[in-house]
Amino acid sequence: MSGLLLLLPPSETKRPGGDPARPLSLPDLLFPSLLPHRQRVMSAVAEVSHSDDAARDALGLGPRAVGERTKNLELTSAGTLPAIDRYNGVLYDAFAEHERSLRSDAWLRRHVVIQSALFGPIRATDRIPGYRLSYDARLPGVKLRDHWGGTRELADHAREFSLVVDLRSVGYRQLMPLRDAIALEVVAKDDLGRRRALNHWNKHAKGDLLGRLAVDAPSLSSMEELRTWGAEHGVTLERYGESWQLIAEMPTATA
């Protein structure tokens, strides 16, 4: 077994652009054996992306986002970016605040898997185009939860690691459940020790944790080792009952 595996959700929004000389190469993504599964989802996504009405119904896109359906028609020809750079939003923006290096990218490639609704599990450094698809999309002939949940690649891969920390949101965890993964909860704790779950700050804390890990590129094999590492790098992790929690700073109230 080899250290830590960190599981991340994707984001609804994606950064534009990409290298036009490097279009999507499905065989180069993590788990090439998932090629038929990826092709099936891509085909179904393209089918519902030919019109605004179909995209609204299948992909759940509102009036301001429906134009993004056209990205799903260019999946094999558009330029690509590493997944860690393609995704944005609170989690990935918090990650991007940390300075990366070649060492960081090597650590991300080995230790971070992102759960995409379109491509299934991919490396943080795998190159992907822009697209629009979420875990709760209703595609013709493809129920995403059954489609990805019926595969074994991620579960088999996870067994190669001594510690699997799951930062995926509930919807993405349900796409490909992992029995022995530790779902890290993010909470705020006040001066009296009272804890409460967070929303926006949940994602920010996860992105900050990811960024600090990538910068330091540690070798970690247990939650106790992760907790000790966190105490040395400005991250508070606590065992609370049967779960592990990441303690985020309580957001400051504004008038």
GIFEN-V304578 format. One line per field, one symbol per residue. psi: psi as a letter, one per 40 degrees, with the letter a starting at -180 (. if undefined). burial: b if it has 9 or more other C-alpha atoms within 8 Angstrom, else e. A space follows every 10 residues. Layout:
BEGIN
psi=???
burial=???
END
This chain:
BEGIN
psi=igahhhhiia idiiiiaihe egihgdeeih gdeedddddd dddddddeee idddddddef hideedeedd deefdeeiii iiddddiaad dddddeeihi iddddddddd ehhhhhddea hiideihiii ihhideigih ehhdddddde ieddddddee iehhhheiid dddddgihde ihhhihiiha deehiiiicd dddddddddd ddddddfihi eidddddddd deffhhhihh beiiihhihh ihii.
burial=eebbbbbbbe ebebbeebbb eebbeeeebe bbeebebbeb bbebbbebbb ebebbbbbbe beeeebebbb bbbebeebbb bbbebbbbbb bbbbbeebeb eebbbebbbe bbbbbbbbbb bbbbbbbbbb bbbbbebbbe ebebbebbbe eeebeeebee bbbbbbbbee bbbbbbeeee bbbbbbbbbe eeeeeebbee bbbbbbbbbb bbbbbebeeb bbeebbbeeb beeebbbbee eebbbbbbee eeeee
END
